[in-house]
Each structure stands twice: as C-alpha cells, then as structure tokens.
Amino acid sequence: MNKENLVLLIEDSAEIQLLYKIAFAKSNIRVETASTRNEALELIRLGLTPQLIIMDVRMVGMPIGSFLNICRDAPNTSRTNIIAVSSFSENAPQLKGLEIPFLQKPTRLIELIALVTDALEINSAKLIDEENQSRGRL
C-alpha cells in the first residue's frame, strides 16, 4: 500500500484503536497505532511517514504543542496533516493557535472516514504537484 494511504492514530484506548483500524481498512486506509505521543514519536523517528495523524487531545505525558513542534520539524512529518479528537469539548480551547482541526468524540465513523479520505486525497495531490514542480526545475 502506498504511504499516501497511511494514517497514524494516537489513541490510548485499545478499543477505539481497533474500531478505527477496522473502519479504515474497509476504505483501504492503513492505520498504524500508538498509545502515547512519545510512542508515536518513536515510530516517526524509526521512519514512519504517515500522510495524516489523528490524535486524541486528552492524554498523559507530552503536551500537544510540544508534539506538534517536533512533528513540524521532523523531515518525514513536516507536511503531515494532523487532526485532534477528544470526548471533552473543553479541550478545544487548548488547541487555539495550534492550527489543527478538532473533532469531538464520539464521531460518526462515516463522517470521519469521509474527512480522512478527503485529507488523504488533498495531500496526495499536493505531493504530486510538488514532485512535478521539482522535476520542472531540473
């Protein structure tokens, strides 16, 4: 499967991880999971190049802003789109200024899959356009 179809899910609930994996598999989207932001960063350091990251906001450990800064500085995730999700709407204010979309759980899976599919298609088109522009400069 192309890396364009790879989503990194950062979620501390094993049940939600499994639910998302099954739902996305039906749409030919591969999902790698991490239970913490630190675990996700380790996958990224090992070379994982997701096109999209879906991240639970309310997690222990590394602050969300620190995670985003590291991802933006890492070569394999500097252009990766990130979506934040949370069961608690009061978490939305802590995302102000971070420039990432926020979805409140529970999300309807069909809507989440549509959003993810659209994000993957848009990102894929951007990558193709960038590659074509690079070839034109040679």
N, C-alpha and C positions, 0 to 999 in steps of 0.2 A: 504494500500500500504506500502511496506517496506521502511524503511528510506533510503535504498540504492538507491531509485529512487527519492530522494528529492533534488531539486535544489533551492538555494536561489538566487534570481535575485535582484540586487541592481541597480535600474534604475529610474531616475527622470521623465521620460516620461511615462505617463499613457498609451499612445497608444502603445509604444514598449512593456510595461509590458503585455498588453492584447495580442498583437501579439505573443509574446514568450509563454505565457500561453497556447494559443490555439494550437500553433505548437507543443509544447512539450506534451500536453495532447494526441495528436494523436499517440505519441510514448510511451504512458503510463509512462510519467515522470511528477511527481507532482512539481509544482512551487509555492514557497512562495515568495512574493514580498516585497520589502522595497524601499521607495523613497529616503532615505538617508543612509549613512553609520551608523549614530547614531541609526536610526530606525532598521537597520539590527542587530546592536549590542544588542539592547533591545530584539529582537526576540531570539538571541543566549543566552542572559542571562536568558531568560524565559525557556530555554531548547531546542530550535530548534536545530536539529542536521543534517544539510544538508551534503550530500556527496560531493556536488560541489557548489561553489559560482561563479556566473557570475556578474561582477561588472563594471559599467561604470566608466571610469577614470575621466572624467571631471565633477566633482560635487562640489558644495559649501560645506563648513563645514570641517569635519575631514580630514586631509591629508591621502592619500592612505597608506603611510608607517606606520602611527600610527594604522590604521585599521588592516593592516596585522599583526603587532606585537601583538595586542590584540587577534586576531583570533588564532594566533600560540600559545598563552599562555592559551587560554580557553580550558578546557578539551573536550568539545563536538565539537570543530572545529580545534583542534591541527593537525589533519591529513587530513583536508578537502582541496581538490584541489581548486584553485582559478584561474579564467580566467578573464583578464581585456579586456574590449572593449571600443572603442572610435571612434567617427566620425573624429577625428583630429589626423593625423599621427604624428604631432609634440608632442603629448602626450607620444609617445613611449619612448623617452629618459628619462622621469621621472620615468620609470619603471626599468631602469638599476639597477642591483644589488638586485632587489627585488625577482628575481627568479620565476616570474609568466608569463605564456604565454599571448600574446597580440594579439587581433583580431581587425582589422579595420572595422568599420561600413561603409556602410551597408554590413552586411554579408549575404551570401546566406543562407536562413534558412535550406535548406537540408544539407549544409556543417556544419552548427552549430549543428544541431541535431545529425549528424554523430559523430562530435567531442565530444559532451556531452555524447552520448551513449557509445562511446569508453571509455571515462574517468570514467563513472559510472561502466562499466564492469571491468576495471582495478582496480578501488578502491575496488569494491566488492570482487574480487579475493584476493587482499591484506588482507582485513579484515578476510576473511575465512582462509587464510594461517596463520595469526597472532593468530586467535582463535584456530586453530589446534595445533600450536606450544605451546600455553598456556596450553592446555589440556594435552599435552605430558609432561609438566613439573610437573604436579600434582602428 
